[in-house]
Amino acid sequence: MSVADLLLFVTVFVLALFVGYEVITKVPPTLHTPLMSGSNAISGITILGSVVIAGRGETALGALLGVVAVILATINVVGGFVVT
């Protein structure tokens, strides 16, 4: 990966942060529950993807990162259900 690619990725990430913040702050309070439900569904898909990655870990590092992803995504889903 070149420096130009890294700079592009960081730029897109920072712009996504700003856009996400603006979108979320504009959501009226009555729509927060459906928004959280959608976020929980996306996090569930993330769990499935991380389980696949953890199972196919061709190296120990890959498997470890997959397991960490499963743990973090599970915390995200459980926290979302508690808040909702």
PDB file with one MODEL, atoms N, CA, C and O in Angstrom:
MODEL        1
ATOM      1  N   MET A   1       0.846  -1.162   0.000  1.00  0.00           N
ATOM      2  CA  MET A   1       0.000   0.000   0.000  1.00  0.00           C
ATOM      3  C   MET A   1       0.898   1.234   0.000  1.00  0.00           C
ATOM      4  O   MET A   1       1.830   1.346   0.797  1.00  0.00           O
ATOM      5  N   SER A   2       0.603   2.139  -0.894  1.00  0.00           N
ATOM      6  CA  SER A   2       1.424   3.342  -1.004  1.00  0.00           C
ATOM      7  C   SER A   2       0.921   4.420  -0.045  1.00  0.00           C
ATOM      8  O   SER A   2      -0.151   4.300   0.549  1.00  0.00           O
ATOM      9  N   VAL A   3       1.707   5.451   0.086  1.00  0.00           N
ATOM     10  CA  VAL A   3       1.339   6.574   0.951  1.00  0.00           C
ATOM     11  C   VAL A   3       0.103   7.279   0.400  1.00  0.00           C
ATOM     12  O   VAL A   3      -0.743   7.741   1.165  1.00  0.00           O
ATOM     13  N   ALA A   4       0.000   7.360  -0.920  1.00  0.00           N
ATOM     14  CA  ALA A   4      -1.161   8.003  -1.540  1.00  0.00           C
ATOM     15  C   ALA A   4      -2.438   7.228  -1.220  1.00  0.00           C
ATOM     16  O   ALA A   4      -3.474   7.831  -0.941  1.00  0.00           O
ATOM     17  N   ASP A   5      -2.371   5.897  -1.258  1.00  0.00           N
ATOM     18  CA  ASP A   5      -3.537   5.087  -0.909  1.00  0.00           C
ATOM     19  C   ASP A   5      -3.937   5.294   0.543  1.00  0.00           C
ATOM     20  O   ASP A   5      -5.119   5.439   0.854  1.00  0.00           O
ATOM     21  N   LEU A   6      -2.957   5.307   1.422  1.00  0.00           N
ATOM     22  CA  LEU A   6      -3.231   5.511   2.842  1.00  0.00           C
ATOM     23  C   LEU A   6      -3.866   6.877   3.085  1.00  0.00           C
ATOM     24  O   LEU A   6      -4.808   6.995   3.868  1.00  0.00           O
ATOM     25  N   LEU A   7      -3.360   7.893   2.425  1.00  0.00           N
ATOM     26  CA  LEU A   7      -3.921   9.232   2.560  1.00  0.00           C
ATOM     27  C   LEU A   7      -5.360   9.270   2.050  1.00  0.00           C
ATOM     28  O   LEU A   7      -6.216   9.914   2.656  1.00  0.00           O
ATOM     29  N   LEU A   8      -5.624   8.594   0.952  1.00  0.00           N
ATOM     30  CA  LEU A   8      -6.981   8.521   0.422  1.00  0.00           C
ATOM     31  C   LEU A   8      -7.912   7.825   1.406  1.00  0.00           C
ATOM     32  O   LEU A   8      -9.022   8.304   1.641  1.00  0.00           O
ATOM     33  N   PHE A   9      -7.489   6.717   1.981  1.00  0.00           N
ATOM     34  CA  PHE A   9      -8.316   5.979   2.935  1.00  0.00           C
ATOM     35  C   PHE A   9      -8.616   6.814   4.174  1.00  0.00           C
ATOM     36  O   PHE A   9      -9.746   6.814   4.663  1.00  0.00           O
ATOM     37  N   VAL A  10      -7.623   7.516   4.680  1.00  0.00           N
ATOM     38  CA  VAL A  10      -7.826   8.361   5.866  1.00  0.00           C
ATOM     39  C   VAL A  10      -8.778   9.511   5.539  1.00  0.00           C
ATOM     40  O   VAL A  10      -9.632   9.860   6.354  1.00  0.00           O
ATOM     41  N   THR A  11      -8.637  10.093   4.361  1.00  0.00           N
ATOM     42  CA  THR A  11      -9.521  11.181   3.949  1.00  0.00           C
ATOM     43  C   THR A  11     -10.965  10.710   3.864  1.00  0.00           C
ATOM     44  O   THR A  11     -11.864  11.389   4.360  1.00  0.00           O
ATOM     45  N   VAL A  12     -11.198   9.574   3.250  1.00  0.00           N
ATOM     46  CA  VAL A  12     -12.554   9.033   3.146  1.00  0.00           C
ATOM     47  C   VAL A  12     -13.112   8.718   4.529  1.00  0.00           C
ATOM     48  O   VAL A  12     -14.287   8.973   4.792  1.00  0.00           O
ATOM     49  N   PHE A  13     -12.291   8.171   5.408  1.00  0.00           N
ATOM     50  CA  PHE A  13     -12.731   7.850   6.767  1.00  0.00           C
ATOM     51  C   PHE A  13     -13.146   9.108   7.523  1.00  0.00           C
ATOM     52  O   PHE A  13     -14.187   9.121   8.179  1.00  0.00           O
ATOM     53  N   VAL A  14     -12.345  10.159   7.438  1.00  0.00           N
ATOM     54  CA  VAL A  14     -12.661  11.406   8.143  1.00  0.00           C
ATOM     55  C   VAL A  14     -13.928  12.035   7.573  1.00  0.00           C
ATOM     56  O   VAL A  14     -14.768  12.519   8.331  1.00  0.00           O
ATOM     57  N   LEU A  15     -14.078  12.035   6.262  1.00  0.00           N
ATOM     58  CA  LEU A  15     -15.300  12.567   5.659  1.00  0.00           C
ATOM     59  C   LEU A  15     -16.520  11.753   6.081  1.00  0.00           C
ATOM     60  O   LEU A  15     -17.585  12.321   6.325  1.00  0.00           O
ATOM     61  N   ALA A  16     -16.379  10.436   6.169  1.00  0.00           N
ATOM     62  CA  ALA A  16     -17.487   9.589   6.618  1.00  0.00           C
ATOM     63  C   ALA A  16     -17.857   9.893   8.065  1.00  0.00           C
ATOM     64  O   ALA A  16     -19.033   9.847   8.425  1.00  0.00           O
ATOM     65  N   LEU A  17     -16.873  10.200   8.892  1.00  0.00           N
ATOM     66  CA  LEU A  17     -17.160  10.588  10.278  1.00  0.00           C
ATOM     67  C   LEU A  17     -18.021  11.846  10.319  1.00  0.00           C
ATOM     68  O   LEU A  17     -19.017  11.896  11.041  1.00  0.00           O
ATOM     69  N   PHE A  18     -17.643  12.857   9.550  1.00  0.00           N
ATOM     70  CA  PHE A  18     -18.410  14.102   9.537  1.00  0.00           C
ATOM     71  C   PHE A  18     -19.822  13.892   8.996  1.00  0.00           C
ATOM     72  O   PHE A  18     -20.786  14.391   9.577  1.00  0.00           O
ATOM     73  N   VAL A  19     -19.951  13.166   7.902  1.00  0.00           N
ATOM     74  CA  VAL A  19     -21.271  12.912   7.325  1.00  0.00           C
ATOM     75  C   VAL A  19     -22.132  12.103   8.290  1.00  0.00           C
ATOM     76  O   VAL A  19     -23.310  12.410   8.468  1.00  0.00           O
ATOM     77  N   GLY A  20     -21.566  11.084   8.909  1.00  0.00           N
ATOM     78  CA  GLY A  20     -22.318  10.278   9.874  1.00  0.00           C
ATOM     79  C   GLY A  20     -22.794  11.094  11.046  1.00  0.00           C
ATOM     80  O   GLY A  20     -23.934  10.943  11.484  1.00  0.00           O
ATOM     81  N   TYR A  21     -21.941  11.960  11.564  1.00  0.00           N
ATOM     82  CA  TYR A  21     -22.331  12.812  12.690  1.00  0.00           C
ATOM     83  C   TYR A  21     -23.479  13.734  12.294  1.00  0.00           C
ATOM     84  O   TYR A  21     -24.443  13.882  13.045  1.00  0.00           O
ATOM     85  N   GLU A  22     -23.382  14.348  11.132  1.00  0.00           N
ATOM     86  CA  GLU A  22     -24.436  15.249  10.674  1.00  0.00           C
ATOM     87  C   GLU A  22     -25.755  14.513  10.464  1.00  0.00           C
ATOM     88  O   GLU A  22     -26.817  15.024  10.819  1.00  0.00           O
ATOM     89  N   VAL A  23     -25.690  13.334   9.897  1.00  0.00           N
ATOM     90  CA  VAL A  23     -26.921  12.569   9.648  1.00  0.00           C
ATOM     91  C   VAL A  23     -27.573  12.157  10.960  1.00  0.00           C
ATOM     92  O   VAL A  23     -28.785  12.307  11.117  1.00  0.00           O
ATOM     93  N   ILE A  24     -26.801  11.647  11.895  1.00  0.00           N
ATOM     94  CA  ILE A  24     -27.354  11.168  13.163  1.00  0.00           C
ATOM     95  C   ILE A  24     -27.929  12.314  13.984  1.00  0.00           C
ATOM     96  O   ILE A  24     -28.963  12.144  14.630  1.00  0.00           O
ATOM     97  N   THR A  25     -27.285  13.473  13.975  1.00  0.00           N
ATOM     98  CA  THR A  25     -27.809  14.591  14.768  1.00  0.00           C
ATOM     99  C   THR A  25     -29.087  15.168  14.183  1.00  0.00           C
ATOM    100  O   THR A  25     -29.814  15.872  14.882  1.00  0.00           O
ATOM    101  N   LYS A  26     -29.375  14.891  12.934  1.00  0.00           N
ATOM    102  CA  LYS A  26     -30.593  15.399  12.300  1.00  0.00           C
ATOM    103  C   LYS A  26     -31.788  14.452  12.458  1.00  0.00           C
ATOM    104  O   LYS A  26     -32.897  14.794  12.047  1.00  0.00           O
ATOM    105  N   VAL A  27     -31.582  13.284  13.038  1.00  0.00           N
ATOM    106  CA  VAL A  27     -32.673  12.322  13.208  1.00  0.00           C
ATOM    107  C   VAL A  27     -33.552  12.770  14.371  1.00  0.00           C
ATOM    108  O   VAL A  27     -33.045  13.001  15.469  1.00  0.00           O
ATOM    109  N   PRO A  28     -34.871  12.897  14.146  1.00  0.00           N
ATOM    110  CA  PRO A  28     -35.752  13.282  15.251  1.00  0.00           C
ATOM    111  C   PRO A  28     -35.838  12.166  16.299  1.00  0.00           C
ATOM    112  O   PRO A  28     -35.653  10.993  15.974  1.00  0.00           O
ATOM    113  N   PRO A  29     -36.118  12.531  17.549  1.00  0.00           N
ATOM    114  CA  PRO A  29     -36.145  11.530  18.630  1.00  0.00           C
ATOM    115  C   PRO A  29     -37.106  10.363  18.384  1.00  0.00           C
ATOM    116  O   PRO A  29     -36.856   9.257  18.863  1.00  0.00           O
ATOM    117  N   THR A  30     -38.190  10.586  17.653  1.00  0.00           N
ATOM    118  CA  THR A  30     -39.147   9.497  17.416  1.00  0.00           C
ATOM    119  C   THR A  30     -38.584   8.410  16.506  1.00  0.00           C
ATOM    120  O   THR A  30     -39.110   7.298  16.470  1.00  0.00           O
ATOM    121  N   LEU A  31     -37.536   8.720  15.782  1.00  0.00           N
ATOM    122  CA  LEU A  31     -36.963   7.741  14.857  1.00  0.00           C
ATOM    123  C   LEU A  31     -35.709   7.065  15.395  1.00  0.00           C
ATOM    124  O   LEU A  31     -35.089   6.270  14.688  1.00  0.00           O
ATOM    125  N   HIS A  32     -35.326   7.366  16.632  1.00  0.00           N
ATOM    126  CA  HIS A  32     -34.105   6.764  17.171  1.00  0.00           C
ATOM    127  C   HIS A  32     -34.227   5.250  17.343  1.00  0.00           C
ATOM    128  O   HIS A  32     -33.267   4.524  17.084  1.00  0.00           O
ATOM    129  N   THR A  33     -35.393   4.765  17.774  1.00  0.00           N
ATOM    130  CA  THR A  33     -35.553   3.317  17.970  1.00  0.00           C
ATOM    131  C   THR A  33     -35.442   2.553  16.650  1.00  0.00           C
ATOM    132  O   THR A  33     -34.714   1.562  16.595  1.00  0.00           O
ATOM    133  N   PRO A  34     -36.137   2.974  15.577  1.00  0.00           N
ATOM    134  CA  PRO A  34     -35.931   2.262  14.303  1.00  0.00           C
ATOM    135  C   PRO A  34     -34.496   2.355  13.792  1.00  0.00           C
ATOM    136  O   PRO A  34     -33.988   1.413  13.185  1.00  0.00           O
ATOM    137  N   LEU A  35     -33.849   3.483  14.035  1.00  0.00           N
ATOM    138  CA  LEU A  35     -32.457   3.628  13.616  1.00  0.00           C
ATOM    139  C   LEU A  35     -31.567   2.647  14.365  1.00  0.00           C
ATOM    140  O   LEU A  35     -30.675   2.041  13.772  1.00  0.00           O
ATOM    141  N   MET A  36     -31.802   2.485  15.668  1.00  0.00           N
ATOM    142  CA  MET A  36     -31.021   1.533  16.462  1.00  0.00           C
ATOM    143  C   MET A  36     -31.294   0.098  16.011  1.00  0.00           C
ATOM    144  O   MET A  36     -30.383  -0.730  15.987  1.00  0.00           O
ATOM    145  N   SER A  37     -32.536  -0.194  15.655  1.00  0.00           N
ATOM    146  CA  SER A  37     -32.855  -1.544  15.179  1.00  0.00           C
ATOM    147  C   SER A  37     -32.096  -1.856  13.892  1.00  0.00           C
ATOM    148  O   SER A  37     -31.580  -2.959  13.715  1.00  0.00           O
ATOM    149  N   GLY A  38     -32.035  -0.879  13.005  1.00  0.00           N
ATOM    150  CA  GLY A  38     -31.268  -1.071  11.775  1.00  0.00           C
ATOM    151  C   GLY A  38     -29.788  -1.246  12.048  1.00  0.00           C
ATOM    152  O   GLY A  38     -29.122  -2.059  11.409  1.00  0.00           O
ATOM    153  N   SER A  39     -29.278  -0.484  12.996  1.00  0.00           N
ATOM    154  CA  SER A  39     -27.863  -0.619  13.368  1.00  0.00           C
ATOM    155  C   SER A  39     -27.578  -1.986  13.967  1.00  0.00           C
ATOM    156  O   SER A  39     -26.528  -2.574  13.706  1.00  0.00           O
ATOM    157  N   ASN A  40     -28.513  -2.498  14.773  1.00  0.00           N
ATOM    158  CA  ASN A  40     -28.337  -3.835  15.349  1.00  0.00           C
ATOM    159  C   ASN A  40     -28.328  -4.901  14.260  1.00  0.00           C
ATOM    160  O   ASN A  40     -27.568  -5.865  14.344  1.00  0.00           O
ATOM    161  N   ALA A  41     -29.164  -4.735  13.245  1.00  0.00           N
ATOM    162  CA  ALA A  41     -29.187  -5.702  12.147  1.00  0.00           C
ATOM    163  C   ALA A  41     -27.855  -5.699  11.395  1.00  0.00           C
ATOM    164  O   ALA A  41     -27.329  -6.755  11.044  1.00  0.00           O
ATOM    165  N   ILE A  42     -27.323  -4.517  11.154  1.00  0.00           N
ATOM    166  CA  ILE A  42     -26.032  -4.421  10.476  1.00  0.00           C
ATOM    167  C   ILE A  42     -24.932  -5.039  11.330  1.00  0.00           C
ATOM    168  O   ILE A  42     -24.035  -5.701  10.809  1.00  0.00           O
ATOM    169  N   SER A  43     -25.003  -4.823  12.644  1.00  0.00           N
ATOM    170  CA  SER A  43     -24.002  -5.421  13.535  1.00  0.00           C
ATOM    171  C   SER A  43     -24.115  -6.943  13.546  1.00  0.00           C
ATOM    172  O   SER A  43     -23.108  -7.637  13.682  1.00  0.00           O
ATOM    173  N   GLY A  44     -25.326  -7.463  13.405  1.00  0.00           N
ATOM    174  CA  GLY A  44     -25.499  -8.913  13.307  1.00  0.00           C
ATOM    175  C   GLY A  44     -24.817  -9.470  12.070  1.00  0.00           C
ATOM    176  O   GLY A  44     -24.213 -10.541  12.115  1.00  0.00           O
ATOM    177  N   ILE A  45     -24.914  -8.744  10.969  1.00  0.00           N
ATOM    178  CA  ILE A  45     -24.224  -9.161   9.746  1.00  0.00           C
ATOM    179  C   ILE A  45     -22.713  -9.116   9.963  1.00  0.00           C
ATOM    180  O   ILE A  45     -21.981  -9.964   9.453  1.00  0.00           O
ATOM    181  N   THR A  46     -22.257  -8.132  10.713  1.00  0.00           N
ATOM    182  CA  THR A  46     -20.831  -8.029  11.034  1.00  0.00           C
ATOM    183  C   THR A  46     -20.365  -9.237  11.827  1.00  0.00           C
ATOM    184  O   THR A  46     -19.261  -9.738  11.611  1.00  0.00           O
ATOM    185  N   ILE A  47     -21.208  -9.709  12.751  1.00  0.00           N
ATOM    186  CA  ILE A  47     -20.852 -10.908  13.524  1.00  0.00           C
ATOM    187  C   ILE A  47     -20.686 -12.100  12.591  1.00  0.00           C
ATOM    188  O   ILE A  47     -19.725 -12.860  12.713  1.00  0.00           O
ATOM    189  N   LEU A  48     -21.617 -12.263  11.663  1.00  0.00           N
ATOM    190  CA  LEU A  48     -21.511 -13.388  10.728  1.00  0.00           C
ATOM    191  C   LEU A  48     -20.221 -13.309   9.910  1.00  0.00           C
ATOM    192  O   LEU A  48     -19.531 -14.313   9.732  1.00  0.00           O
ATOM    193  N   GLY A  49     -19.904 -12.128   9.421  1.00  0.00           N
ATOM    194  CA  GLY A  49     -18.676 -11.967   8.646  1.00  0.00           C
ATOM    195  C   GLY A  49     -17.428 -12.241   9.464  1.00  0.00           C
ATOM    196  O   GLY A  49     -16.475 -12.843   8.971  1.00  0.00           O
ATOM    197  N   SER A  50     -17.435 -11.800  10.712  1.00  0.00           N
ATOM    198  CA  SER A  50     -16.251 -12.027  11.543  1.00  0.00           C
ATOM    199  C   SER A  50     -16.113 -13.488  11.946  1.00  0.00           C
ATOM    200  O   SER A  50     -14.997 -13.973  12.134  1.00  0.00           O
ATOM    201  N   VAL A  51     -17.232 -14.196  12.080  1.00  0.00           N
ATOM    202  CA  VAL A  51     -17.158 -15.637  12.358  1.00  0.00           C
ATOM    203  C   VAL A  51     -16.533 -16.362  11.164  1.00  0.00           C
ATOM    204  O   VAL A  51     -15.708 -17.260  11.334  1.00  0.00           O
ATOM    205  N   VAL A  52     -16.933 -15.965   9.963  1.00  0.00           N
ATOM    206  CA  VAL A  52     -16.359 -16.577   8.760  1.00  0.00           C
ATOM    207  C   VAL A  52     -14.856 -16.304   8.692  1.00  0.00           C
ATOM    208  O   VAL A  52     -14.069 -17.202   8.393  1.00  0.00           O
ATOM    209  N   ILE A  53     -14.469 -15.071   8.969  1.00  0.00           N
ATOM    210  CA  ILE A  53     -13.044 -14.719   8.939  1.00  0.00           C
ATOM    211  C   ILE A  53     -12.272 -15.485  10.007  1.00  0.00           C
ATOM    212  O   ILE A  53     -11.169 -15.968   9.751  1.00  0.00           O
ATOM    213  N   ALA A  54     -12.850 -15.599  11.206  1.00  0.00           N
ATOM    214  CA  ALA A  54     -12.169 -16.325  12.287  1.00  0.00           C
ATOM    215  C   ALA A  54     -12.011 -17.796  11.923  1.00  0.00           C
ATOM    216  O   ALA A  54     -10.988 -18.405  12.238  1.00  0.00           O
ATOM    217  N   GLY A  55     -13.012 -18.371  11.263  1.00  0.00           N
ATOM    218  CA  GLY A  55     -12.939 -19.776  10.887  1.00  0.00           C
ATOM    219  C   GLY A  55     -11.965 -20.048   9.766  1.00  0.00           C
ATOM    220  O   GLY A  55     -11.385 -21.131   9.690  1.00  0.00           O
ATOM    221  N   ARG A  56     -11.780 -19.076   8.897  1.00  0.00           N
ATOM    222  CA  ARG A  56     -10.877 -19.258   7.758  1.00  0.00           C
ATOM    223  C   ARG A  56      -9.498 -18.675   8.003  1.00  0.00           C
ATOM    224  O   ARG A  56      -8.706 -18.542   7.069  1.00  0.00           O
ATOM    225  N   GLY A  57      -9.205 -18.330   9.227  1.00  0.00           N
ATOM    226  CA  GLY A  57      -7.907 -17.731   9.527  1.00  0.00           C
ATOM    227  C   GLY A  57      -6.772 -18.636   9.083  1.00  0.00           C
ATOM    228  O   GLY A  57      -6.533 -19.684   9.682  1.00  0.00           O
ATOM    229  N   GLU A  58      -6.079 -18.231   8.037  1.00  0.00           N
ATOM    230  CA  GLU A  58      -4.991 -19.052   7.510  1.00  0.00           C
ATOM    231  C   GLU A  58      -3.732 -18.924   8.353  1.00  0.00           C
ATOM    232  O   GLU A  58      -2.837 -19.766   8.282  1.00  0.00           O
ATOM    233  N   THR A  59      -3.670 -17.876   9.141  1.00  0.00           N
ATOM    234  CA  THR A  59      -2.549 -17.700  10.059  1.00  0.00           C
ATOM    235  C   THR A  59      -3.107 -17.515  11.464  1.00  0.00           C
ATOM    236  O   THR A  59      -4.299 -17.269  11.646  1.00  0.00           O
ATOM    237  N   ALA A  60      -2.242 -17.635  12.436  1.00  0.00           N
ATOM    238  CA  ALA A  60      -2.684 -17.437  13.824  1.00  0.00           C
ATOM    239  C   ALA A  60      -3.148 -16.002  14.035  1.00  0.00           C
ATOM    240  O   ALA A  60      -4.114 -15.763  14.760  1.00  0.00           O
ATOM    241  N   LEU A  61      -2.471 -15.052  13.411  1.00  0.00           N
ATOM    242  CA  LEU A  61      -2.862 -13.650  13.546  1.00  0.00           C
ATOM    243  C   LEU A  61      -4.235 -13.407  12.927  1.00  0.00           C
ATOM    244  O   LEU A  61      -5.053 -12.685  13.495  1.00  0.00           O
ATOM    245  N   GLY A  62      -4.489 -14.004  11.772  1.00  0.00           N
ATOM    246  CA  GLY A  62      -5.791 -13.859  11.131  1.00  0.00           C
ATOM    247  C   GLY A  62      -6.912 -14.419  11.978  1.00  0.00           C
ATOM    248  O   GLY A  62      -7.968 -13.800  12.109  1.00  0.00           O
ATOM    249  N   ALA A  63      -6.687 -15.591  12.556  1.00  0.00           N
ATOM    250  CA  ALA A  63      -7.698 -16.195  13.427  1.00  0.00           C
ATOM    251  C   ALA A  63      -7.911 -15.352  14.678  1.00  0.00           C
ATOM    252  O   ALA A  63      -9.043 -15.176  15.126  1.00  0.00           O
ATOM    253  N   LEU A  64      -6.825 -14.833  15.238  1.00  0.00           N
ATOM    254  CA  LEU A  64      -6.933 -13.998  16.438  1.00  0.00           C
ATOM    255  C   LEU A  64      -7.712 -12.720  16.145  1.00  0.00           C
ATOM    256  O   LEU A  64      -8.577 -12.326  16.927  1.00  0.00           O
ATOM    257  N   LEU A  65      -7.413 -12.077  15.032  1.00  0.00           N
ATOM    258  CA  LEU A  65      -8.148 -10.869  14.663  1.00  0.00           C
ATOM    259  C   LEU A  65      -9.618 -11.173  14.396  1.00  0.00           C
ATOM    260  O   LEU A  65     -10.484 -10.356  14.708  1.00  0.00           O
ATOM    261  N   GLY A  66      -9.908 -12.338  13.823  1.00  0.00           N
ATOM    262  CA  GLY A  66     -11.291 -12.741  13.617  1.00  0.00           C
ATOM    263  C   GLY A  66     -12.031 -12.931  14.927  1.00  0.00           C
ATOM    264  O   GLY A  66     -13.182 -12.515  15.057  1.00  0.00           O
ATOM    265  N   VAL A  67     -11.383 -13.551  15.895  1.00  0.00           N
ATOM    266  CA  VAL A  67     -12.004 -13.752  17.211  1.00  0.00           C
ATOM    267  C   VAL A  67     -12.233 -12.413  17.902  1.00  0.00           C
ATOM    268  O   VAL A  67     -13.275 -12.203  18.524  1.00  0.00           O
ATOM    269  N   VAL A  68     -11.269 -11.512  17.797  1.00  0.00           N
ATOM    270  CA  VAL A  68     -11.441 -10.175  18.382  1.00  0.00           C
ATOM    271  C   VAL A  68     -12.611  -9.454  17.713  1.00  0.00           C
ATOM    272  O   VAL A  68     -13.382  -8.770  18.385  1.00  0.00           O
ATOM    273  N   ALA A  69     -12.745  -9.602  16.402  1.00  0.00           N
ATOM    274  CA  ALA A  69     -13.864  -8.988  15.686  1.00  0.00           C
ATOM    275  C   ALA A  69     -15.196  -9.566  16.147  1.00  0.00           C
ATOM    276  O   ALA A  69     -16.172  -8.831  16.292  1.00  0.00           O
ATOM    277  N   VAL A  70     -15.245 -10.875  16.379  1.00  0.00           N
ATOM    278  CA  VAL A  70     -16.474 -11.501  16.885  1.00  0.00           C
ATOM    279  C   VAL A  70     -16.828 -10.920  18.247  1.00  0.00           C
ATOM    280  O   VAL A  70     -17.986 -10.582  18.495  1.00  0.00           O
ATOM    281  N   ILE A  71     -15.858 -10.802  19.117  1.00  0.00           N
ATOM    282  CA  ILE A  71     -16.109 -10.286  20.468  1.00  0.00           C
ATOM    283  C   ILE A  71     -16.606  -8.843  20.411  1.00  0.00           C
ATOM    284  O   ILE A  71     -17.593  -8.503  21.063  1.00  0.00           O
ATOM    285  N   LEU A  72     -15.939  -8.002  19.646  1.00  0.00           N
ATOM    286  CA  LEU A  72     -16.334  -6.599  19.573  1.00  0.00           C
ATOM    287  C   LEU A  72     -17.705  -6.422  18.926  1.00  0.00           C
ATOM    288  O   LEU A  72     -18.496  -5.597  19.384  1.00  0.00           O
ATOM    289  N   ALA A  73     -17.998  -7.174  17.882  1.00  0.00           N
ATOM    290  CA  ALA A  73     -19.306  -7.075  17.240  1.00  0.00           C
ATOM    291  C   ALA A  73     -20.407  -7.571  18.168  1.00  0.00           C
ATOM    292  O   ALA A  73     -21.505  -7.015  18.175  1.00  0.00           O
ATOM    293  N   THR A  74     -20.130  -8.607  18.947  1.00  0.00           N
ATOM    294  CA  THR A  74     -21.118  -9.112  19.901  1.00  0.00           C
ATOM    295  C   THR A  74     -21.398  -8.078  20.982  1.00  0.00           C
ATOM    296  O   THR A  74     -22.551  -7.876  21.363  1.00  0.00           O
ATOM    297  N   ILE A  75     -20.362  -7.427  21.474  1.00  0.00           N
ATOM    298  CA  ILE A  75     -20.559  -6.358  22.460  1.00  0.00           C
ATOM    299  C   ILE A  75     -21.417  -5.247  21.865  1.00  0.00           C
ATOM    300  O   ILE A  75     -22.282  -4.693  22.544  1.00  0.00           O
ATOM    301  N   ASN A  76     -21.179  -4.926  20.608  1.00  0.00           N
ATOM    302  CA  ASN A  76     -21.950  -3.885  19.939  1.00  0.00           C
ATOM    303  C   ASN A  76     -23.423  -4.268  19.832  1.00  0.00           C
ATOM    304  O   ASN A  76     -24.295  -3.438  20.092  1.00  0.00           O
ATOM    305  N   VAL A  77     -23.710  -5.501  19.456  1.00  0.00           N
ATOM    306  CA  VAL A  77     -25.100  -5.945  19.322  1.00  0.00           C
ATOM    307  C   VAL A  77     -25.793  -5.970  20.677  1.00  0.00           C
ATOM    308  O   VAL A  77     -26.913  -5.476  20.809  1.00  0.00           O
ATOM    309  N   VAL A  78     -25.143  -6.538  21.676  1.00  0.00           N
ATOM    310  CA  VAL A  78     -25.753  -6.623  23.010  1.00  0.00           C
ATOM    311  C   VAL A  78     -26.000  -5.220  23.560  1.00  0.00           C
ATOM    312  O   VAL A  78     -27.065  -4.951  24.116  1.00  0.00           O
ATOM    313  N   GLY A  79     -25.034  -4.336  23.412  1.00  0.00           N
ATOM    314  CA  GLY A  79     -25.220  -2.958  23.871  1.00  0.00           C
ATOM    315  C   GLY A  79     -26.355  -2.263  23.142  1.00  0.00           C
ATOM    316  O   GLY A  79     -27.105  -1.497  23.747  1.00  0.00           O
ATOM    317  N   GLY A  80     -26.487  -2.523  21.851  1.00  0.00           N
ATOM    318  CA  GLY A  80     -27.585  -1.931  21.088  1.00  0.00           C
ATOM    319  C   GLY A  80     -28.938  -2.422  21.553  1.00  0.00           C
ATOM    320  O   GLY A  80     -29.886  -1.641  21.637  1.00  0.00           O
ATOM    321  N   PHE A  81     -29.043  -3.710  21.859  1.00  0.00           N
ATOM    322  CA  PHE A  81     -30.313  -4.232  22.357  1.00  0.00           C
ATOM    323  C   PHE A  81     -30.629  -3.698  23.747  1.00  0.00           C
ATOM    324  O   PHE A  81     -31.793  -3.449  24.061  1.00  0.00           O
ATOM    325  N   VAL A  82     -29.617  -3.520  24.578  1.00  0.00           N
ATOM    326  CA  VAL A  82     -29.846  -2.971  25.920  1.00  0.00           C
ATOM    327  C   VAL A  82     -30.354  -1.533  25.817  1.00  0.00           C
ATOM    328  O   VAL A  82     -31.281  -1.147  26.529  1.00  0.00           O
ATOM    329  N   VAL A  83     -29.750  -0.749  24.936  1.00  0.00           N
ATOM    330  CA  VAL A  83     -30.161   0.645  24.778  1.00  0.00           C
ATOM    331  C   VAL A  83     -31.552   0.733  24.163  1.00  0.00           C
ATOM    332  O   VAL A  83     -32.359   1.571  24.566  1.00  0.00           O
ATOM    333  N   THR A  84     -31.835  -0.128  23.190  1.00  0.00           N
ATOM    334  CA  THR A  84     -33.136  -0.088  22.522  1.00  0.00           C
ATOM    335  C   THR A  84     -34.203  -0.628  23.440  1.00  0.00           C
ATOM    336  O   THR A  84     -35.374  -0.679  23.062  1.00  0.00           O
TER     337      THR A  84
ENDMDL
END
